[in-house]
C-alpha cells in the first residue's frame, strides 16, 4: 500500500508541474503614463552609470534624457540644425553617448555628465551604432554604402572601415567572442545576410545568409546567441544565430514565428529574465521571447505604435523603455515574473 501511495503521489507531483508549466502566463505590465519626448523618437540607449535613458528624436533634431528614478525628462540636448538623429549607443568606458545623424552625415559624442557635444565626426549616411567594450571602439554602419566605420573612443578618430555588403543597418556586439554582428539588407526583397566582424583584425570572418531582409539584432549573453529581426521584409520570423566555436557557429539554429504576419523591429535583451523583447508596430505589441525555448511567452499591447519602434532595457529597474514615433512618447514596461500557476483543482 505504501508503495502504491508513493506512486500516486509521484504522479500527482508530475501532473502539478506539467499543468503549472502549461498554465503559467508571462506578465508584462505598462508602468505609469507615457513620457512626452521630442518628435519621432527613433533610437534609445540605457546609461548604466547615470540610470538614464537617452532618446534620439529624429523629427525634432534633439536627444531627450529620461531619469529612470522618476521617469521624467530631465534634459533635452539640441543638435545642429537639420539633424536627423537615429542610432544611439552608450559608451560605458568613457561615460559618453554616441548618436548618429543621418541628415548631416555626422556622429556626435555626448558627455553624459553635462550633456554637451564633445566631438563631431564626419561619416557618410550613418545609421546604426554599437559600443565594443572589449576594444574601447565604436562601430557605425553607413547605410547606402557597404561600410562599417570603426572609431577609437579615446581619440574619437576613425581607425578603419570594414566592407560588409549592401545596406548595412543594425549592429550587435558579442562580448564573449569579440565580434560585431551586422545586419545587411539586400536590394532584392527576401534576401540579405548578417556579417560577422572580428574586432581584433577588423575583418569579416563569416557571413550568415538569411531568407529575408535582416534589420535589427540583439546579443544574448546568457545563451551566446544573436537574435535577428526583419522589419522591411514580408516574413514574420525572428532568426537565432549561434556564436559558438562548434559546427553550429555562425549559422541559423532556430526561427521563431511571431503571432501575426508583421515583421518585428527592435530588440532589448533582458539579462535578468533571460528573455528578448521585440517591438512590432504592425500589431501595436511588444513580445517577450524566452531564450530557453525560443518561443513567444508573452506580449503587451500598447494603445498606439507607429513606425519603427525602438527599445531599451534598464536592468537596474527591470524595465523596458518603448519609443513611439506616432505619439512622440516613450512608454515603460515591467518585466515582472510569471504569474503564479493556478491551483490543481482550477486547472484545465
For each residue, the residues with C-beta under 8 A, 3 or more apart:
1: 4 5
2: 5 6
3: 6 7
4: 1 7 8
5: 1 2 8 9
6: 2 3 9 10
7: 3 4 10 11
8: 4 5 11 12
9: 5 6 12 13
10: 6 7 13 14
11: 7 8 14 15
12: 8 9 15 16 344
13: 9 10 16 17
14: 10 11 17 18
15: 11 12 18 19 344
16: 12 13 19 20 344
17: 13 14 20 21
18: 14 15 21 22
19: 15 16 22 23 341 344 347 348
20: 16 17 23 24 341
21: 17 18 24 341
22: 18 19 348
23: 19 20 341 342 347 348
24: 20 21 338 339 341
25: 298 338 339
26: 288 297 298 338 339
27: 298 336 337 338 339
28: 286 288 298 299 300 320 333 334 335 336
29: 300 333 334 336
30: 300 302 331 332 333 334
31: 71 319 332 333 334
32: 71 332
33:
34: 324 327 329 330 331
35: 66 71 72 73 329 330 331 332
36: 73 328 329
37: 41 55 57 64 66 73 323 328 329 330
38: 41 55 57 59 60 61 62 63 64 76 328
39: 57 58 59 60 328
40: 57 58 59 60 307 325 328
41: 37 38 44 55 56 57 58 64 310 323 324 325 328 329 330
42: 56 57 58 85 86 307 308 310 323 325
43: 55 56 58 85 86 87 88 99 100 310 323
44: 41 53 54 55 56 88 310 311 312 321 323 330
45: 53 54 88 89 90 97 312
46: 52 53 54 90 312 313 314 315 321
47: 50 51 52 53 54 90 97 112
48: 51 90 92 315 316
49: 92 95 112
50: 47 112
51: 47 48 67 68 69 314 316 317
52: 46 47 65 66 67 68 74 112
53: 44 45 46 47 65 66 68 312 314 321 330
54: 44 45 46 47 63 64 65 66 88 90 97 99 110 112
55: 37 38 41 43 44 63 64 65 66 88 323 330
56: 41 42 43 44 63 85 86 87 88 99 310
57: 37 38 39 40 41 42 60 61 62 63 64 85 328
58: 39 40 41 42 43 61 84 85 86 102 325
59: 38 39 40 325 328
60: 38 39 40 57
61: 38 57 58 78 79 80 81 82 83 84 85
62: 38 57 76 77 78 79 85
63: 38 54 55 56 57 76 77 79 85 88 97 99 110
64: 37 38 41 54 55 57 73 75 76 77 330
65: 52 53 54 55 73 74 75 76 77 115
66: 35 37 52 53 54 55 71 72 73 74 321 330
67: 51 52 70 71 72 74
68: 51 52 53 71 314 316 317 319
69: 51
70: 67
71: 31 32 35 66 67 68 332
72: 35 66 67
73: 35 36 37 64 65 66 76
74: 52 65 66 67
75: 64 65 115
76: 38 62 63 64 65 73
77: 62 63 64 65 110 115 117
78: 61 62
79: 61 62 63 83 85 99 101 108 117
80: 61 83 101 104 106 120
81: 61
82: 61 103 104
83: 61 79 80 101 103 104 106
84: 58 61 101 102 103 104
85: 42 43 56 57 58 61 62 63 79 88 99 100 101 102 108
86: 42 43 56 58 100 101 102 127
87: 43 56 98 99 100 126 127 128 129 140 141
88: 43 44 45 54 55 56 63 85 97 98 99 100 129
89: 45 97 98 129 130 131 138
90: 45 46 47 48 54 96 97 98 112 131
91: 94 95 96 97 98 131 138 153
92: 48 49 95 131 133
93: 131 133 136 153
94: 91 136 153 154
95: 49 91 92 111 112 113
96: 90 91 109 110 111 112 118 153
97: 45 47 54 63 88 89 90 91 109 110 112
98: 87 88 89 90 91 107 108 109 110 129 131 138 140
99: 43 54 56 63 79 85 87 88 107 108 110 129
100: 43 85 86 87 88 106 107 123 126 127 128 129 140
101: 79 80 83 84 85 86 104 105 106 107 108 126
102: 58 84 85 86 105 125 126 127 143
103: 82 83 84
104: 80 82 83 84 101
105: 101 102 122 123 124 125 126
106: 80 83 100 101 120 121 122 123 126
107: 98 99 100 101 120 121 123 126 129 138 140 151
108: 79 85 98 99 101 117 119 120 121
109: 96 97 98 117 118 119 120 121 156
110: 54 63 77 96 97 98 99 115 116 117 118
111: 95 96 114 115 116 118
112: 47 49 50 52 54 90 95 96 97 115
113: 95
114: 111
115: 65 75 77 110 111 112
116: 110 111
117: 77 79 108 109 110 120
118: 96 109 110 111 156
119: 108 109 156
120: 80 106 107 108 109 117
121: 106 107 108 109 151 156 158
122: 105 106
123: 100 105 106 107 126 140 142 149 158
124: 105 142 144 145 147
125: 102 105 142 143 144 145
126: 87 100 101 102 105 106 107 123 129 140 141 142 143 149
127: 86 87 100 102 141 142 143 169
128: 87 100 140 141 143 168 169 170 171 182 183
129: 87 88 89 98 99 100 107 126 138 139 140 141 171
130: 89 138 139 171 172 173 180
131: 89 90 91 92 93 98 137 138 139 153 173
132: 135 136 137 138 139 173 180 199
133: 92 93 136 173 175
134: 175 178 199
135: 132 178 199 200
136: 93 94 132 133 152 153 154
137: 131 132 150 151 152 153 159 199
138: 89 91 98 107 129 130 131 132 150 151 153
139: 129 130 131 132 148 149 150 151 171 173 180 182 197
140: 87 98 100 107 123 126 128 129 148 149 151
141: 87 126 127 128 129 147 148 149 168 169 170 171 182
142: 123 124 125 126 127 145 147 148 149 168
143: 102 125 126 127 128 167 168 169
144: 124 125 167
145: 124 125 142 168
146: 163 164 165 166 167 168
147: 124 141 142 161 162 163 164 168
148: 139 140 141 142 161 162 164 168 171 180 182 197
149: 123 126 139 140 141 142 158 161
150: 137 138 139 158 159 160 161 162 202
151: 107 121 137 138 139 140 156 157 158 159
152: 136 137 155 156 157 158 159
153: 91 93 94 96 131 136 137 138 156
154: 94 136
155: 152
156: 109 118 119 121 151 152 153
157: 151 152
158: 121 123 149 150 151 152 161
159: 137 150 151 152 202
160: 150 202
161: 147 148 149 150 158
162: 147 148 150 197 202 203 204
163: 146 147 204
164: 146 147 148 168 182 184 195 197 204
165: 146 168 184 193 195 207
166: 146 184 185 186 187
167: 143 144 146 184 185 186 187
168: 128 141 142 143 145 146 147 148 164 165 182 183 184 195
169: 127 128 141 143 182 183 184 185 214 215 216
170: 128 141 182 183 214 215 216 217 229
171: 128 129 130 139 141 148 180 181 182 183 217
172: 130 180 181 217 218 219 226
173: 130 131 132 133 139 179 180 181 219
174: 177 178 179 180 181 219 224 226 243
175: 133 134 178 219 221
176: 221 224 243
177: 174 224 243
178: 134 135 174 175 198 199 200
179: 173 174 196 197 198 199 205 243
180: 130 132 139 148 171 172 173 174 196 197 199
181: 171 172 173 174 194 195 196 197 217 219 226 241 243
182: 128 139 141 148 164 168 169 170 171 194 195 196 197 217
183: 128 168 169 170 171 192 194 214 215 216 217 228
184: 164 165 166 167 168 169 192 193 194 195 214
185: 166 167 169 192 213 214 215 232
186: 166 167 189 191 192 193 213
187: 166 167
188: 191
189: 186 213 233 234
190: 211 212 213 233 234
191: 186 188 210 211 212 213
192: 183 184 185 186 210 212 213 214 233
193: 165 184 186 207 208 209 210 214
194: 181 182 183 184 207 208 210 214 217 226 228 241
195: 164 165 168 181 182 184 204 206 207 208
196: 179 180 181 182 204 205 206 207 208 250
197: 139 148 162 164 179 180 181 182 202 203 204 205
198: 178 179 201 202 203 204 205
199: 132 134 135 137 178 179 180 202
200: 135 178
201: 198 205
202: 150 159 160 162 197 198 199
203: 162 197 198
204: 162 163 164 195 196 197 198 207
205: 179 196 197 198 201
206: 195 196 249 250
207: 165 193 194 195 196 204
208: 193 194 195 196 241 250 251 252
209: 193
210: 191 192 193 194 213 214 228 230 239 252
211: 190 191 235
212: 190 191 192 230 233 234 235 237 263
213: 185 186 189 190 191 192 210 230 231 232 233
214: 169 170 183 184 185 192 193 194 210 217 228 229 230 239
215: 169 170 183 185 228 229 230 231 232 233 263 265
216: 169 170 183 228 229 231 264 265 266 267
217: 170 171 172 181 182 183 194 214 226 227 228 229 267
218: 172 226 227 267 268 269 276
219: 172 173 174 175 181 225 226 243 269
220: 223 224 225 226 227 269 276 291
221: 175 176 224 269 271
222: 271 274 291
223: 220 274 291
224: 174 176 177 220 221 242 243 244
225: 219 220 240 241 242 243 253 291
226: 172 174 181 194 217 218 219 220 240 241 243
227: 217 218 220 238 239 240 241 267 269 276 278 289
228: 183 194 210 214 215 216 217 238 239 240 241
229: 170 214 215 216 217 238 263 264 265 266 267 278
230: 210 212 213 214 215 233 235 237 263 264
231: 213 215 216 263 264 265 308
232: 185 213 215 263
233: 189 190 192 212 213 215 230 263
234: 189 190 212 261 263
235: 211 212 230 263
236: 257 258 260 261 262 263 264
237: 212 230 255 256 257 258
238: 227 228 229 255 256 258 264 278 289
239: 210 214 227 228 252 254 255 256
240: 225 226 227 228 252 253 254 255 256 294
241: 181 194 208 225 226 227 228 250 251 252 253
242: 224 225 246 248 249 250 251 253
243: 174 176 177 179 181 219 224 225 226 249 250
244: 224 248 249
245: 249
246: 242 249
247:
248: 242 244 251 253
249: 206 242 243 244 245 246
250: 196 206 208 241 242 243
251: 208 241 242 248
252: 208 210 239 240 241 255
253: 225 240 241 242 248
254: 239 240 294
255: 237 238 239 240 252
256: 237 238 239 240 289 294 295 296
257: 236 237
258: 236 237 238 262 263 264 278 280 287 296
259: 283 287 296 299
260: 236 280 282 283
261: 234 236 282
262: 236 258 280 281 282 283
263: 212 215 229 230 231 232 233 234 235 236 258 280 282
264: 216 229 230 231 236 238 258 267 278 279 280 287
265: 215 216 229 231 278 279 280 281 308 309 310
266: 216 229 278 279 308 309 310 311
267: 216 217 218 227 229 264 276 277 278 311
268: 218 276 277 311 312 313 320
269: 218 219 220 221 227 275 276 277 313
270: 273 274 275 276 277 288 313 315 318 320 335
271: 221 222 274 313 315
272: 315 318 335
273: 270 288 318 335 337
274: 222 223 270 271 290 291 292
275: 269 270 288 289 290 291 297 335
276: 218 220 227 267 268 269 270 288 289 291
277: 267 268 269 270 286 287 288 289 311 313 320 333 335
278: 227 229 238 258 264 265 266 267 286 287 289 311
279: 264 265 266 285 286 305 309 310 311 322
280: 258 260 262 263 264 265 283 284 285 286 287 305 309
281: 262 265 284 305 306 307 308 309
282: 260 261 262 263
283: 259 260 262 280 301
284: 280 281 301 302 303 304 305
285: 279 280 299 300 301 302 305
286: 28 277 278 279 280 299 300 302 309 311 320 322 333
287: 258 259 264 277 278 280 296 298 299
288: 26 28 270 273 275 276 277 296 297 298 299 335
289: 227 238 256 275 276 277 278 294 295 296 297
290: 274 275 293 294 295 297
291: 220 222 223 225 274 275 276 294
292: 274
293: 290 297
294: 240 254 256 289 290 291
295: 256 289 290
296: 256 258 259 287 288 289 299
297: 26 275 288 289 290 293
298: 25 26 27 28 287 288
299: 28 259 285 286 287 288 296
300: 28 29 30 285 286 333
301: 283 284 285
302: 30 284 285 286 305 322 324 331
303: 284
304: 284 324 326 327
305: 279 280 281 284 285 302 309 322 324 326
306: 281 324 325 326 327
307: 40 42 281 324 325 326
308: 42 231 265 266 281 325
309: 265 266 279 280 281 286 305 322 323 324 325
310: 41 42 43 44 56 265 266 279 322 323
311: 44 266 267 268 277 278 279 286 320 321 322 323
312: 44 45 46 53 268 320 321
313: 46 268 269 270 271 277 319 320 321 335
314: 46 51 53 68 317 318 319 320 321
315: 46 48 270 271 272 318
316: 48 51 68
317: 51 68 314
318: 270 272 273 314 315 334 335 336
319: 31 68 313 314 332 333 334 335
320: 28 268 270 277 286 311 312 313 314 332 333 334 335
321: 44 46 53 66 311 312 313 314 330 331 332 333
322: 279 286 302 305 309 310 311 330 331 332 333
323: 37 41 42 43 44 55 309 310 311 329 330
324: 34 41 302 304 305 306 307 309 327 328 329 330 331
325: 40 41 42 58 59 306 307 308 309 328
326: 304 305 306 307
327: 34 304 306 324
328: 36 37 38 39 40 41 57 59 324 325
329: 34 35 36 37 41 323 324
330: 34 35 37 41 44 53 55 64 66 321 322 323 324
331: 30 34 35 302 321 322 324
332: 30 31 32 35 71 319 320 321 322
333: 28 29 30 31 277 286 300 319 320 321 322
334: 28 29 30 31 318 319 320
335: 28 270 272 273 275 277 288 313 318 319 320
336: 27 28 29 318
337: 27 273
338: 24 25 26 27
339: 24 25 26 27
340:
341: 19 20 21 23 24 347
342: 23 346 347
343: 346 347
344: 12 15 16 19 347
345:
346: 342 343
347: 19 23 341 342 343 344
348: 19 22 23
